């Protein structure tokens, strides 16, 4: 089949597997071909990785791509795993590719596996990627189904996230054709116990009204009770001769009360009920949820990093739940490799290939804004500036809190009857060796903390909420090819930041360091305006900018949009769109860090 519309275009990206080296990769994907290039570490020139005719099949954002590569490092029949993840304010598509270079014809099982044993490429492109506009959203699922949505209402879900969860459930209702001869849907809430919010109903307005007014239980997480209540609805209200019966559970954490939930999920599956599971946030245990769901797990288990990201898997869930699966969009042929019609998002975004790389297109294209290939350089191996969430050596004191190496693990623990707290500055004990590096402290010997000592939250007043190690690309219209590295560390009421620009082969070219302060957290920047910040450099100058976050559902990484005004400009950019055009004397970047829930598989080091 032709390459899907959402996969086509000119792409820039990075290799992100654990054994990867720095440097910007580029790709040109058309309706029937794939070409990928990488920066050669010895010559500094772009070298062909694979190039040839290609086809793809996929459902719900997951694809199998077959390439008949005639040239490049990889030749012959190649099978790649691909996934189209979600969006940020400028680059309207984010894609991961995985290929096993030792076994080209065998598609890897998952991106998690590929991060350890294969090559994983993280790509982004402009809105529509140069391909035609996507087809309209699919119509509501029309099938005779009994569906029960089982929603976690435990206390770990804050009120703003509870509102997002209810909104998602209502949008899920809108994805089904609710009618007496079509889908009937019920809703269950569970915490320490479970309640039927509404039984199986063929009235969409009654369902959404019940969900909208639902009060959160705010107790423990008794998933067993939630499944049991859903099973009771299926067993007592389910209709005969349906096309299927489904239970969808949405939870933000692990079960901490009741009998094992797997007992009921197994009983549901024994009755031919299809079980779906959605895990939200970093506190979930993926293997636990995966043990509940139906097979294959890839079609029935979903995970997102936040409740705000739930909507991004909405169509994937509906596509997997609705029999038969909706057909793939029809093949669309046309001009490839250039940006399509303007889009509300990222209307000023424009990607291109480096000079000397041949475009593959279906018609005549004229592009004048291409960059020269930089002179050959040598690669410098990345050395950690600092590590995030890594174990440290505890001082020679008796304080059980010292064992917790991250703030998230520290907060909520206790030692000697006192709560453990996290020190955002330097932590020291009287009489203990200096430089032990621990951050978590509590009951026991006397200690001092040079920054904030926090026992209830990991958020810092004035901080931007973006601590970590990021890898990224510059994407404004004047961009040069090459990777960017950014490392941020919480300190007092700010983040200390180091930004390093790298040439196409990974060598450090320039560095900017300083203190970063935001009016609110960057993850609240969901639109073109972003969240304003100030960066006071070590040289004493003040730079202004805007930031915003995006979540890629089930991707290895989480994305950060960043626009920084030039030195000497007294205001932040008016928006990402304006900064993309360089009319506001600013530069724009997309940065990615390893997602919290991908900690065991994704590892970035600072330069």
N, C-alpha and C positions, 0 to 999 in steps of 0.2 A: 504494500500500500504506500502511497505517497507520504512524505513527511507531513505530520500534522502542522497546521498553521502556527500553533503556539511555539513550535520548535524552530521555526525558520527565522533567519535574520543574521546580522553581524553581532557577534558576541565577544565580550572580554571577560577574562576570569583568571582563576588561580588553581593550582593543584593543592589539595588540602589533606590528602592522606597522611598518615603519621610519618612516612618516610619521605615526604615531599621536600623540594627545595623552592626557594623564592623565585619570583619572576612572573610576568603577565603572559598568559596564554590568549590566543585569539582563535575564532572559528567563524566560518561562513557556511550556513546551512540553508539549502534551497528545498524545493518540493521533491527533488530526487537525488540530492547529493549532500555529502558531508566533507568539509575540509577543516582540519584543525592543525594549528602551528604552535610551537613552543620556542622559548628563547634558549638557544644553545649556550651552555655554560662556558664553552671554550672559545667560540668565535664571536659571540654577542649578536649573531644574526638569527632571524627566525628560521626554524627548521620544520619541515613537514612532519607531523605526527601520524596523520592518516589522511587519505584523500581518495574518494571514489563514489560510485553510485550507492544510494542508500534507500531504505524503506523503514517504516515504523508502524507498529500496532500498539494500542494502549487503551486503557479504561481508567477513568478517575484520576488523571494526572500522573499515572505510572505508565512507562512505555518500554518496549523492547525495540531497539534500533539495530538493524543489520546493515553493515557497510561492507562493500566489496572494494577494499582499498588497493589501488594500483600503484601507489607510491607513498613514501614516507617511512618513518621508523617502524610502523606496524603495517604489514601487507597481508593480503588475503582476506578470507572471510572473518569478519569481526562482529561479535554480538555484544552490545552494550546495554546496561540497565540505565534508564533515564527517568527523571521525575521533574515535572514542572511545578515549582513551588510558588510562593506568593510574592507580593509586590511591595515596592516602596514608592515615595512620592515622585521619583523620576524614572527609574528603570522598572518598566512595567512587567518584567518577567525575570524569574530567577530559576535556573536549571542546574541540576547536578547530573553528571554522567559518570559511570563507573565501568572500567574495563580491566580484565585480568590479562596482563601482558604475557603471562606464561601459558595461558590457555585461551586464545583469542576467540575461538568458536563457542566457548561456554559462557553464557551470561552469569554474572555473579548473583548470588542469592539475595543480597541486601546491601545497602550502603554501609550499614554497621560493619558487616564482614569486610567489605571492600576497603574501609578505612585502615584495616590492619594488614591486608594481604594483596591489595590491588591498587589501581590508580583511580582517584576520585577527582573530578574536575568540577569546580563551582563557577558557573557562568552567569552573566547578566547581559541584558540587551535593552534597547529603548522600547517604548510602547509599540506593540505590534511587531517589533523586531524587524520591520521592513516588510513583513508579510501582510496580506489583506486583513481587514478587520475580522475579528472572530465572529462565529455565528451567535445568534441570540441565545440566552439562557434556555435550557431545556424546559419543556412544559412540565407541570406537576405529574408525579408518578400516578399512572392509572392502572390499578390492579386490585383485585379483591384480597386485601391484606388486613390482618389484625396486628396492630403495632402498639407496644407499650414502651413509653420513654420513662426510664427510671433515673431520677435526678438526685445526686448527692446534695444534702442540705446541711452538712456538718459545720461546726464552728470555725473551721480553718478557712472558710470562704468568706471574704470580707463583703460588705454590703454592695460596693460598686461592682464586684465580680458576680454577686448573686443576680444583680440586675442584668448583667451581660448574659448570664446563663439562661435566665427566663426569656430574654430576647431571642437567644439561639433556639430554644425549644419552639417558640412561636414561629420562627422562620422555617424550622424543620416541619412544622405542621403545614406551612404554606407550600412545602415541596411535595406534598401528597395531595391527590384528588380525594378529599374527604366527602364521602357519600355512602348511602346505604348499600349500594351495590359495588362500591369501590373500597377505599381505605377507611377503616374505623380505627381511631387512635385513643389511647388512654395515657394517663400520666401518673407516676408514683414519685413521692418524695421520701427519702430515707435519711436518718441520722442515727440516733440510738434505737429508734423504732422506725416504722414505715407507715405512711398513710396514702390512701388512694385520693389523689387530687381530683381526678375525673376518670370514671370507667370508660370502657370502649364506647366511643361516640362517633356519630356520623354528622355532627354539627360543628364545623370549624370555628364558628364564632363563640360557641359555648366553651370549646377547648381553650382558645386563646384568652378568653375572659378569666377562666379558672387559673390559668398559668400566670397571667399578669398580676392577679391579686394574691398570689401564693406567698405566705409568710414563711420565712426560713426557720427551720427547727433549731439549728445552731447548737448541736450536741456532738456526740461521738460519731464514728463511721461504722455502722453495722450493715455492711453490704449484704450479708446473709438475709437480713430483714427486707431489704429492698428487692432482692431477687424473689424472695418468698411472696411478697405482695404482688409482684408482677405475674408470677406463676399462678397465683390465685385468680387474678383477672383473666388470664388466658384460659384457665381450666373452667371457670364458671361463666364467662361471658363470650368466649370465643365462638365464632361461627363455623358451621361445617362447610366443607368444600371450598375453602379459600385457596388462593395461590401461594399462601405462606403465612406463617405467624412469626413475629419478630419481637425481640426485647432488646432495647438499646440502653445501656447504662453509661452515665456520665459521672465521673468522680475525679476529685483532685488529690486523693491520697490513698494510703493503704488501709485495709480493714483493721480496726482496733477494738472491735466488740462483736460478740455473737459467734455462732458456729461458722466453720469455713464456708465461704460463699460458693466455693466450687461444688459443694454438695448439691446446691439448688441449680446452679448453671448446668451441671451434668444432667440433672433430672429434666431440665427444659430441653436440652439437646436430644435426650432420649425420646422426647415427645415430638421430635422433628421441629422444634422451635429454633429459629436462627438467632443466635446471640451476638450482638455487636457491643464493643467496648470502646469508650473514649476516655483517655487519660489526659488530665490538664495539669500543667505545671511540673516542677522538679521534685515534688514529694511523692509522686506515684511510684509504684514498682511495676515496671512494664511486664515482667514475667508473670506477675500475679494476674493482671488483667488479661494477658494473652492466654492464660490457663482457663479463663472463663468463656472465651469467645469461640465461635464456630470456626471450622477450617474451610479454606486456607486462612491462616491468621492474617496475611497481608490484605485480605479483602474485608476483614471484620474487626481489626484493631486499628485505632487511630490515636495519635497523641499530638498535642499542641502545647506550646510553652506558656500560654496564658488564656484566660477566658476571652480576651479581646480577639484572639486568633481563631476561635471556634468557627466563625462564619466562613473561614477559608477552606474548611473541609466539608462544608455543607453539601455541595454538589457531589463530592466523592461518596459521602454516606448514602445519599439518595440513589446515586447510580448503582452502588453495591446492593442496596436493599430492594430495588425495584426490578421485578422479573417481567420480561427479559431485560437485560442490560440495554440501555439506549445505544443505538448505532453510533459509530464514529462520525464526526462531521464530514460532509462531502469534501473530496479533494478540491483545493482551490489553487489554480494556476495563475501565475502572473509574474510581475517583476520582483526579483529577489535581491537582497543585499543592500537595499536602501530603505529609508524610513517611509512608512506608509502615511495615510492621511493624519492630520493633527489629532491628538487624543487629549481629553481633559486632564489626564495625568501626564506629566513629563512632556508637555507639548514642545519644549525646546531641546529635547534630548536628541543627540545625533552621534552614532557610533560609526567608525570606519576601520579599515584594515591598515596596517603599516605599509609604506611604500615598498613596492617590489613583490607583494603578494597578489596573485591573480584572483580577481573576483569570479565566482561562478554565478551566472545569471541567465534568465530566460529572455532577456531583451537587451537593448542597448542602454548602457549606463555611463554617465559622465560624473566622475567625482574628482574634485580638485583639492579637497582639504584632507590630504594624507600626510602623515609625518615621515620624515626620513628615518632610516634605521640608524641608530646611534653607533658610534665606533665600537669595535670589539673591546670588551673589558673582562676582567677576571671576577670570579665569584668569591665573596667572603662568606664563610659559614656563619650562620646565625648563632649568636651567643645570648643566653637569657639575660635580660636586664633585671627582671624580677619575675618570679613565678606567682601565679594566683592559685589558691586552693591546694597547695602542696604541703606535705607534712614537714614539720620543723622539729628540731631537737628541743626538748623541754629543759628548763633550768633545773638545777639541783635543789628543788624545793618540793614541799608536799602540797600540791594544788591539782586536784583531778581535772579541773577545767582545762589545764594546759594541753590535754590530749586532742582537743577539738581544733582542727586546722583551718576551718572556714567559719565565717560569721554565721551562716545559715545553720551549721551544725552546733555552734556554740550557744546561740540564743535558745532559751528554754531548758537548758541543762542545769543541774545543781551540784554543788560540792560543799560538804560540811554544813548542809542546811541552808546555804546561801545560793542565790541564782548566779550562774555563770554569765559573764559579760564580755563584750568585745571591745578592745582598745583600738581606735582608729589611728593612734600615733604609735609611740614606742612604749613598750611595757617593761618594767624593771622591778625586781624584787631586792629587798635589802639583803646584802650579803651574798647574793647569787652572782654567778659569772655574767658579765655583760655580753650583749649580742646573741642571746639565746634565740631570739626571733619569734617567741610565742606571742599570741595576741589575745587568747582567751584566758580569763582569770576569774576567780570567785572566792569561795571560802578558803581559809588557810592563812599563809603568811601575808604580811603587809606588802603592798605593791604600789607603784605609781604608774600613771598613764598620762602621756604628754598630749594626747588628743581627747576625743570624746570617749567616754566609757558607757557603753550601751547594753542594757539588759533586756529590752523589749522589742527592738527593731534593728535591722541592719541598714536602714536608711539614714543618711547624714544630712542635717540641715544645711542647705546651700550646695550640697553635692548634686551631681548630674545623674547619678545612678548608673554609671557606665564603667565601673571598675572592670578591668580585664585586659586581655591581649587581643588586639584586632589586626586583621589583614585586609587590605582594600585596594581600590583603584580610584584614580581621579577621573571624573566623567563629564566635566563642563566642556563647552564647545572648543576650548583651547587646550584640551588635555594632551599630555605627552604619555607615551607608553611606559609602563613600569609599575611595580608594586609599591604600595605604601604600608608602613607598619605603624601602629599606634598602641601604646601601652599606658594604662591609667591605674593609679593606685590611690585608694582613699587615704586622706590625711587631714585631720581636724575637720573643718567645714568645707572642704573642697576635694578635688582630685588633682593629683600630680600627674602631668601628662608628658609623654615623650613621643614625638611624631618624627618618623624617619622616612625620607623618600629614597627609593631604590631604583637603579636603572633596570632595563629589561632583563638583566641576568641576575639581579639580586644584590648588587653591590650598593652599600650605603652611599648616597650622594649628598644629602643635607639632613640637618636635624633641627627640630624646634622643640624646646622644653619650657614648661612653666606650670602655673597654678590655674586650674579651671574651676569656675563658679557658675552655676545656673540658677535662674529664678525658680525653676521647678524641674522635675525629672525629665530627661530626654524622651522617655517612652510615652510622655503625654503629647509629643509632637507628631500628630497623626495627619497633618495637612501641609499645604504649601508653605505656611508661615513658620512651622517648626517652633522650637523653644529657644529663646535667646540665651547666649552665654558670653562670658568674657574670659579671655586667656591672657594672664599676665606672664610674660615670658621672663626667663632668667636674666635677659638683658635689660629688663625694665619697661619694655614697650607693652601696650595694651592692645590686644586684638579682639575683634567682635565677631560673633558668628551665630548660627542657628543649628539645632540638631533635632533629629526625630528617629524613632525606632520603627522597625517592621519585623514581624514574625514570619518565619517560613515553616509552615506546618509540616512536622516530621522530617525537616531537613537537619543536616548536621550542624548548621550554623544559624545565628540570629543576626539581623542586619541593622546597621546604623547609618542614617543619612547625616552628612556633615557639610556645612557651607561656611567658609572662613573668609572674612573680609581681608583685603590686602593690608599690609603694614602701613599705618598712617591714616587709614579710613576710620572715621570716628563713630560709625554706626554699623550695626549688623545688616546683612542683606535683607531686603524687603521680603524675600521668599526664595525658595529653591529654583523656581522657574526663572526669576530675574538673574540669580547667580549663574544659572546654566549658560546664559547668553554673554556673561562677562561684562554686562553693561553696568553692574554695580561694583566693579573692581573686587571681585571675590572668586574663589575657587570652590568646586563642589566635589565631594568624595562619597563613595559607598564603602563602608567598613563592615567586616563580618567577624564575629567572635564565636567560639564554640558554644552551642546551646547547652544550658545547664543539664538537661536530661540526656545529653550525649557525652557527658564527662568521660566515661570509660573509653570512648572510641575516638573522640576528637581532641587534639592537643595542639595548641598554638604557643610558640615561644616568641618573646619580644626580641627585637633586633638590638 
